[in-house]
């Protein structure tokens, strides 16, 4: 097994642990997320998926923000409240994804040797917005993550990153579970607003 495969396995396992703990609203998710994205950054650099590389560098900061945000909003052992975006805010989030995708895809296609730059840019822009929503603890983050995962899985298979493809399949399952769990939590405590 090569060093890249070992690193891919470590990134995969820490990423799975991170997302699972996030579905359970556990603060401990964030340090695992930081480990996963640091290793993934290295792998994406060597795979010439530069939009994913940029995304994972930003993820480091978003994971720190999420860790801080969830910690500061938590009261004793009660997790921070789940938020629900209205249609206007979701439209704005969708517009942000599309705008970032166009700008990033064009930039990577024009100025780098990136592969599949618009698909890579979509997974990157969708992931950035979804991660921000997750850090804010907005329930719709899970829906956006599901869309990103559905696009990312064949992209990683095509690039031969089979552990990452498996990781994103597991993320897909965990995101559906996370949406179900958080939705159940909203119903148990009212409307979530």
C-alpha positions in Angstrom: 0.0 0.0 0.0 1.5 3.4 -1.0 1.9 6.4 1.3 -1.0 8.1 -0.6 -3.3 5.2 0.0 -2.5 5.2 3.7 -3.1 8.9 3.9 -6.3 8.5 1.9 -7.4 5.9 4.5 -6.6 8.1 7.4 -8.4 11.1 5.8 -11.3 8.8 5.1 -11.7 7.4 8.6 -11.2 10.8 10.3 -13.7 12.3 7.9 -16.3 9.6 8.6 -15.8 10.1 12.3 -16.2 13.8 11.9 -19.5 13.7 9.9 -20.9 11.0 12.1 -20.2 13.1 15.2 -21.8 16.1 13.5 -25.0 14.1 12.8 -25.1 13.5 16.6 -24.4 17.2 17.3 -21.1 16.5 19.1 -18.4 19.2 19.4 -15.7 16.5 19.2 -16.4 16.3 15.4 -14.5 19.5 14.6 -10.9 18.3 15.6 -11.4 15.2 13.5 -12.5 17.3 10.6 -9.4 19.4 10.9 -7.2 16.3 10.7 -9.1 15.0 7.7 -9.0 18.2 5.7 -5.2 18.7 6.3 -4.4 15.3 5.0 -6.9 15.7 2.1 -5.3 19.0 1.1 -2.0 17.2 0.6 -3.6 14.5 -1.5 -5.6 16.9 -3.7 -2.5 18.9 -4.4 -0.8 15.8 -5.8 -3.9 14.8 -7.7 -4.1 18.2 -9.4 -7.7 18.8 -8.1 -6.9 22.4 -7.2 -10.4 23.5 -6.5 -10.6 20.7 -4.0 -7.3 21.7 -2.6 -8.4 25.3 -2.1 -11.7 24.0 -0.6 -9.8 21.9 2.0 -7.5 24.8 3.0 -10.7 26.9 3.6 -12.2 23.9 5.5 -9.5 24.2 8.1 -10.8 27.7 8.9 -14.4 26.7 8.7 -13.8 23.8 11.0 -12.2 26.1 13.5 -15.2 28.5 13.1 -17.7 25.6 13.5 -15.9 24.4 16.6 -16.0 27.9 18.1 -19.6 28.6 17.0 -21.0 25.3 18.3 -19.0 25.7 21.6 -20.1 29.3 22.2 -23.8 28.6 21.5 -23.9 25.4 23.6 -25.2 25.6 27.2 -23.8 23.0 29.5 -24.6 19.6 27.9 -27.4 21.0 25.7 -26.2 21.3 22.0 -26.6 24.6 20.2 -30.0 25.1 18.6 -30.6 23.9 15.1 -31.5 26.7 12.7 -33.8 26.6 9.7 -33.3 28.8 6.6 -36.3 30.3 4.8 -36.7 30.1 1.0 -35.0 33.5 0.6 -31.9 32.5 2.5 -31.8 29.2 0.6 -32.1 31.0 -2.7 -29.1 33.2 -1.7 -27.2 30.1 -0.7 -27.9 28.5 -4.1 -26.9 31.7 -5.9 -23.7 31.7 -4.0 -23.0 28.1 -5.1 -23.6 28.8 -8.8 -21.7 32.1 -8.8 -18.7 30.6 -7.0 -18.8 27.6 -9.4 -18.7 29.7 -12.5 -15.9 31.9 -11.2 -13.8 29.1 -9.8 -14.4 26.8 -12.8 -13.4 29.5 -15.3 -10.3 30.5 -13.3 -9.1 26.9 -12.9 -9.8 26.1 -16.6 -8.0 29.2 -17.8 -5.0 29.5 -15.5 -4.2 26.0 -14.3 -3.8 22.5 -15.6 -6.8 21.3 -13.5 -8.9 18.4 -14.6 -12.7 18.5 -14.8 -12.5 22.0 -13.6 -16.3 22.9 -13.6 -17.3 19.7 -11.8 -14.4 20.2 -9.4 -15.6 23.8 -9.0 -19.2 22.7 -8.3 -18.2 20.3 -5.6 -15.9 23.0 -4.1 -18.5 25.8 -4.2 -21.3 23.6 -3.0 -19.1 22.2 -0.2 -18.0 25.7 0.9 -21.6 26.9 1.3 -22.7 23.6 2.9 -19.8 23.7 5.4 -20.7 27.3 6.3 -24.3 26.2 6.8 -23.1 23.3 8.9 -20.9 25.6 11.0 -23.9 27.8 11.6 -26.0 24.7 12.4 -28.5 25.3 9.6 -30.5 22.0 8.9 -30.4 22.5 5.1 -26.7 22.0 5.1 -27.4 18.2 4.9 -29.5 18.6 1.7 -26.7 20.6 0.0 -24.2 18.0 1.1 -26.3 15.3 -0.5 -26.2 17.1 -3.9 -22.4 17.6 -3.6 -21.8 13.9 -2.7 -23.8 12.7 -5.7 -21.6 14.8 -8.0 -18.3 14.0 -6.1 -18.6 10.2 -6.1 -18.3 9.7 -9.9 -15.7 12.5 -10.1 -13.4 10.7 -7.6 -14.0 7.3 -9.3 -13.0 8.8 -12.6 -9.8 10.2 -11.0 -9.0 6.9 -9.4 -9.4 8.1 -5.9 -11.4 5.1 -4.8 -11.1 5.7 -1.0 -12.4 9.2 -1.5 -15.3 7.9 -3.6 -16.1 5.4 -0.9 -15.8 8.2 1.7 -18.3 10.4 -0.2 -20.7 7.5 -0.5 -20.5 7.0 3.2 -20.9 10.8 3.6 -24.0 10.5 1.4 -25.5 8.0 3.8 -24.5 10.0 6.8 -25.9 13.2 5.4 -29.3 11.5 4.9 -29.0 10.3 8.5 -27.9 13.7 9.7 -30.9 15.4 8.0 -33.2 12.8 9.5 -31.7 13.2 13.0 -31.7 17.0 13.0 -35.2 17.1 11.6 -36.3 14.7 14.4 -34.7 17.0 16.9 -36.5 20.0 15.5 -39.9 18.2 15.8 -39.1 17.3 19.4 -38.4 20.9 20.4 -40.8 22.8 18.3 -40.1 24.7 15.0 -36.3 25.2 15.6 -36.5 29.0 15.3 
